[in-house]
Amino acid sequence: MKNVIGIDIGGTNIRAAAVNSNGEILHQIKVKSNARDGIEHLLKNLGEVITSFADFQTECIGIGIPGIIDQKNGILTQAPNITGVKNFPLIKEIKKVTSLESIIVENDANSAALGEYWMGSGAQSNSMLMLTLGTGLGGGIVLNGELWRGEDGMAGEIGHIIIDPAGPLCNCGNNGCFESFVSAEAVRRIVNNNAVLKEFTKNTHPDDIPEKIMLLAIEGNEDSLQIWKDIGKTLGIGITSLVNLLNVDSVIIGGGLSNAWELFQNWMLIEIKKRALSGPGERLRIYPASLGDNAGIFGCAYLAYKELKIFN
């Protein structure tokens, strides 16, 4: 049985696994990526990760990385969370640290979507969306069993759909992007503008504020409950637009904020029921993601098997 390596590169960690074609993880590791120290440090760590799988007779490597990929030329054109990247010849450099010629690189959000499609909550889908509610709002689109990359490899930037042109400023420079309302960054902004919640979280690390707000909501704090209500309603509005456009059968929601599923789910579903076209809306299934940190690994392994023509 052929094996592949799925590697998920993040700003903090590199997660990797040898995966067989049944979706079984044979060996898995996690190391620091040192991405903030520069692309050279990341490549050094990546090379060590690949070398550690030498005994698994792998035939292809799939790599997910946060950034914009030029698929035709194997170039990482932009990567905000990796220092020193602009039009970087990623595949060429990776081939310097491995004897394997078969290497495929994909955006990390797309990889996570494929992972959930293959082995996770989207396994029964034909066409699906994945929304990743993290620091920002990432996304991936699978249509008729194929990842939709768009003409420039940039499709799936769901977080930058405009929800309200008069809304808050997004890190992309526009106002009112989807992720400006539905993300950890959005939660932190709202808390900072709410005197009561700001006091509740004054000794909380910024990264831990969304979880604190979730716990406060579970305890019945009205201001916290309102945040999740608003997130649910905005999710419902955004998802409705996407479903009316693409007519997918499933939407999978992952990322750290999805841990508050019970707090926003009903509000999200109310908006979708109210706004979606009857056909797409009635057949739509919405699930929380099920693979956690392994979604990207499985997605990259799936891409590697597609590259080897093991999967159609």
C-alpha positions as CSV (number, residue, x, y, z in Angstrom):
1,M,0.0,0.0,0.0
2,K,1.4,3.4,-0.9
3,N,1.9,6.0,1.8
4,V,2.1,9.8,1.6
5,I,3.1,12.5,3.9
6,G,0.7,15.3,4.8
7,I,2.3,18.4,6.3
8,D,0.4,21.3,7.8
9,I,2.6,24.4,8.2
10,G,1.4,27.1,10.6
11,G,2.8,30.3,12.0
12,T,3.7,28.4,15.2
13,N,3.9,24.7,14.5
14,I,4.5,22.2,11.7
15,R,2.3,19.2,12.0
16,A,3.0,16.2,9.8
17,A,1.9,12.6,9.4
18,A,2.5,9.5,7.2
19,V,-1.0,8.6,6.0
20,N,-2.1,5.5,4.1
21,S,-4.9,5.6,1.4
22,N,-7.5,4.4,4.0
23,G,-6.9,7.6,5.9
24,E,-5.0,5.9,8.7
25,I,-2.2,7.8,10.4
26,L,0.9,5.7,10.6
27,H,3.2,8.2,12.3
28,Q,2.7,11.8,13.4
29,I,4.9,14.6,14.8
30,K,4.7,18.2,15.7
31,V,7.6,20.7,15.8
32,K,8.0,24.4,16.0
33,S,7.9,26.1,12.6
34,N,9.9,29.3,13.5
35,A,8.0,31.0,10.7
36,R,8.4,34.4,12.3
37,D,12.1,34.0,12.2
38,G,12.0,33.8,8.4
39,I,11.5,31.4,5.6
40,E,15.0,29.9,5.9
41,H,14.3,28.8,9.4
42,L,11.0,27.3,8.4
43,L,12.6,25.4,5.6
44,K,15.3,24.0,7.9
45,N,12.7,22.7,10.2
46,L,10.6,21.4,7.4
47,G,13.6,19.5,6.0
48,E,14.1,17.8,9.4
49,V,10.4,16.8,9.5
50,I,10.6,15.3,6.0
51,T,13.8,13.4,6.8
52,S,12.1,11.9,9.9
53,F,9.7,10.0,7.7
54,A,12.4,8.3,5.7
55,D,11.4,4.8,6.9
56,F,7.8,5.1,5.6
57,Q,8.5,4.7,1.9
58,T,6.4,7.7,1.0
59,E,5.8,8.5,-2.7
60,C,4.4,12.0,-2.5
61,I,4.3,15.0,-0.1
62,G,1.4,17.3,0.3
63,I,2.0,20.5,2.1
64,G,-0.4,23.1,3.4
65,I,0.9,26.6,4.1
66,P,-0.8,29.9,5.1
67,G,-0.4,32.0,2.0
68,I,-1.2,32.6,-1.6
69,I,0.1,29.8,-3.9
70,D,1.0,30.1,-7.6
71,Q,0.1,26.4,-8.4
72,K,1.5,26.3,-11.9
73,N,5.0,27.5,-10.8
74,G,5.2,26.2,-7.3
75,I,5.7,29.7,-5.9
76,L,4.5,31.1,-2.6
77,T,3.6,34.6,-3.7
78,Q,2.5,36.0,-0.3
79,A,2.5,34.7,3.3
80,P,1.7,37.3,6.0
81,N,2.6,34.9,8.8
82,I,6.0,33.9,7.4
83,T,8.8,36.5,7.5
84,G,10.6,37.2,4.3
85,V,8.2,35.8,1.7
86,K,7.5,37.4,-1.6
87,N,7.3,35.3,-4.8
88,F,9.3,32.5,-3.0
89,P,10.1,29.4,-5.2
90,L,8.8,27.0,-2.5
91,I,8.7,23.7,-4.3
92,K,12.1,24.3,-5.8
93,E,13.5,24.9,-2.3
94,I,11.7,21.9,-0.8
95,K,13.2,19.6,-3.4
96,K,16.6,20.5,-2.0
97,V,15.8,18.7,1.2
98,T,14.1,15.6,-0.2
99,S,14.8,13.1,-3.0
100,L,11.0,13.0,-3.8
101,E,10.0,14.6,-7.0
102,S,6.3,14.5,-6.3
103,I,5.4,17.5,-4.1
104,I,2.2,19.5,-4.1
105,V,1.6,22.7,-2.1
106,E,-1.8,24.2,-1.2
107,N,-3.2,27.0,0.9
108,D,-3.8,25.8,4.5
109,A,-7.5,26.7,4.5
110,N,-8.1,24.7,1.3
111,S,-6.2,21.8,2.8
112,A,-8.3,21.8,5.9
113,A,-11.5,21.8,3.7
114,L,-10.3,18.8,1.8
115,G,-9.4,17.0,5.0
116,E,-12.9,17.4,6.3
117,Y,-14.3,16.4,2.9
118,W,-12.2,13.2,2.8
119,M,-12.2,12.0,6.5
120,G,-14.3,14.4,8.5
121,S,-17.7,16.0,8.8
122,G,-18.0,16.5,5.0
123,A,-17.3,12.9,4.1
124,Q,-20.9,12.4,2.8
125,S,-20.8,15.6,0.7
126,N,-20.4,16.1,-3.0
127,S,-20.1,19.9,-2.8
128,M,-19.3,21.7,0.5
129,L,-17.9,24.9,2.0
130,M,-15.7,25.0,5.1
131,L,-15.5,28.1,7.3
132,T,-12.6,28.3,9.7
133,L,-13.4,30.7,12.6
134,G,-9.9,31.5,13.9
135,T,-8.0,34.7,14.3
136,G,-9.6,35.6,11.0
137,L,-12.1,33.7,8.8
138,G,-10.7,31.3,6.4
139,G,-12.5,29.1,3.9
140,G,-12.4,26.4,1.3
141,I,-14.8,25.3,-1.5
142,V,-15.2,21.8,-2.8
143,L,-17.5,21.6,-5.8
144,N,-18.4,18.2,-7.3
145,G,-15.6,16.5,-5.4
146,E,-12.9,19.0,-6.6
147,L,-11.2,21.8,-4.8
148,W,-12.2,25.1,-6.4
149,R,-9.1,27.3,-6.6
150,G,-10.2,30.0,-9.0
151,E,-8.2,31.4,-11.9
152,D,-5.4,32.7,-9.7
153,G,-5.5,30.1,-6.9
154,M,-7.2,32.6,-4.6
155,A,-10.7,31.3,-4.4
156,G,-12.2,30.6,-1.0
157,E,-11.4,33.9,0.6
158,I,-14.7,33.8,2.4
159,G,-13.6,36.1,5.1
160,H,-13.4,39.0,2.7
161,I,-16.9,38.9,1.4
162,I,-18.4,42.4,2.3
163,I,-21.2,42.0,4.8
164,D,-21.6,45.7,5.7
165,P,-19.7,48.5,3.8
166,A,-20.1,50.7,6.9
167,G,-18.7,48.0,9.2
168,P,-15.4,47.9,11.0
169,L,-12.0,48.1,9.3
170,C,-10.6,44.7,8.3
171,N,-6.9,43.9,8.2
172,C,-7.2,43.7,4.4
173,G,-8.0,47.4,4.2
174,N,-11.7,47.1,3.4
175,N,-14.6,47.9,5.8
176,G,-17.2,45.4,6.8
177,C,-15.6,42.1,5.7
178,F,-17.2,38.9,7.0
179,E,-14.2,38.2,9.2
180,S,-14.6,41.6,10.8
181,F,-17.7,40.3,12.5
182,V,-17.0,36.6,12.8
183,S,-13.5,35.9,14.2
184,A,-11.4,35.9,17.3
185,E,-10.2,39.3,16.3
186,A,-13.8,40.5,16.1
187,V,-14.5,39.2,19.6
188,R,-11.5,41.0,21.0
189,R,-12.6,44.3,19.3
190,I,-16.1,44.0,20.7
191,V,-14.8,43.2,24.2
192,N,-12.5,46.2,24.1
193,N,-15.5,48.5,23.3
194,N,-17.6,47.0,26.1
195,A,-16.8,48.4,29.5
196,V,-18.3,45.5,31.4
197,L,-16.6,42.8,29.4
198,K,-13.3,44.7,29.3
199,E,-13.3,44.7,33.1
200,F,-14.1,40.9,33.1
201,T,-11.2,40.2,30.9
202,K,-8.6,42.7,32.0
203,N,-6.2,40.1,33.3
204,T,-6.8,37.7,30.4
205,H,-4.2,37.1,27.6
206,P,-5.6,38.4,24.3
207,D,-5.4,34.9,22.8
208,D,-7.7,33.6,25.6
209,I,-10.4,36.3,25.4
210,P,-12.7,34.4,23.1
211,E,-12.7,31.4,25.4
212,K,-13.3,33.6,28.4
213,I,-16.3,35.2,26.6
214,M,-17.6,31.7,25.8
215,L,-17.4,30.7,29.5
216,L,-19.1,33.9,30.6
217,A,-21.9,33.3,28.2
218,I,-22.3,29.7,29.5
219,E,-22.6,31.3,33.0
220,G,-25.4,33.5,31.6
221,N,-23.6,36.8,31.2
222,E,-25.9,38.9,28.9
223,D,-23.2,40.9,27.2
224,S,-21.3,37.7,26.3
225,L,-24.5,36.0,25.1
226,Q,-25.1,38.9,22.8
227,I,-21.7,38.5,21.2
228,W,-22.5,34.9,20.2
229,K,-26.0,35.8,19.1
230,D,-24.6,38.5,16.8
231,I,-21.9,36.1,15.5
232,G,-24.6,33.4,14.8
233,K,-26.8,35.9,13.0
234,T,-23.9,37.2,10.9
235,L,-22.8,33.6,10.1
236,G,-26.3,32.9,9.0
237,I,-26.4,35.9,6.7
238,G,-23.0,35.1,5.1
239,I,-23.6,31.4,4.7
240,T,-27.0,32.1,3.1
241,S,-25.3,34.3,0.4
242,L,-22.8,31.6,-0.3
243,V,-25.3,28.8,-0.4
244,N,-27.6,30.7,-2.7
245,L,-24.7,31.3,-5.0
246,L,-23.0,27.9,-5.0
247,N,-25.9,25.5,-4.0
248,V,-23.5,23.3,-1.9
249,D,-25.0,20.4,0.1
250,S,-23.0,21.0,3.3
251,V,-21.3,23.7,5.3
252,I,-18.6,22.7,7.8
253,I,-17.6,25.1,10.5
254,G,-14.2,24.7,12.3
255,G,-11.6,26.8,14.0
256,G,-11.3,27.9,17.6
257,L,-14.6,29.8,17.8
258,S,-16.5,26.7,16.7
259,N,-16.1,25.5,20.3
260,A,-18.9,28.0,21.1
261,W,-21.2,26.1,18.6
262,E,-24.0,25.7,21.1
263,L,-24.0,29.4,21.8
264,F,-24.4,30.6,18.2
265,Q,-25.9,27.6,16.3
266,N,-29.6,28.4,16.7
267,W,-29.2,32.1,15.8
268,M,-27.3,31.0,12.7
269,L,-29.9,28.5,11.6
270,I,-32.7,31.0,12.2
271,E,-31.1,33.4,9.7
272,I,-30.4,30.7,7.1
273,K,-34.0,29.4,7.3
274,K,-35.3,33.0,7.0
275,R,-33.1,34.0,4.1
276,A,-32.0,31.0,2.0
277,L,-33.7,30.1,-1.3
278,S,-36.1,27.2,-0.6
279,G,-34.2,24.5,-2.7
280,P,-30.7,25.1,-1.5
281,G,-31.8,25.9,2.0
282,E,-33.9,22.9,2.6
283,R,-31.2,20.3,1.5
284,L,-28.4,22.1,3.3
285,R,-26.6,20.3,6.1
286,I,-24.4,22.3,8.6
287,Y,-22.0,20.5,10.9
288,P,-19.1,21.4,13.2
289,A,-15.7,20.2,11.9
290,S,-14.6,16.9,13.4
291,L,-10.8,16.6,12.7
292,G,-9.4,19.4,14.8
293,D,-5.7,20.1,14.2
294,N,-5.5,17.1,11.8
295,A,-7.8,18.5,9.1
296,G,-4.9,20.1,7.3
297,I,-2.8,16.9,7.5
298,F,-5.6,14.8,6.0
299,G,-6.3,17.4,3.3
300,C,-2.6,17.4,2.3
301,A,-2.5,13.7,2.2
302,Y,-5.6,13.6,0.0
303,L,-4.0,16.0,-2.4
304,A,-0.9,13.8,-2.5
305,Y,-3.0,10.8,-3.4
306,K,-4.7,12.8,-6.1
307,E,-1.3,13.7,-7.4
308,L,-0.4,10.0,-7.6
309,K,-3.7,9.2,-9.3
310,I,-4.7,6.9,-6.5
311,F,-7.9,8.9,-6.1
312,N,-9.9,10.1,-9.1
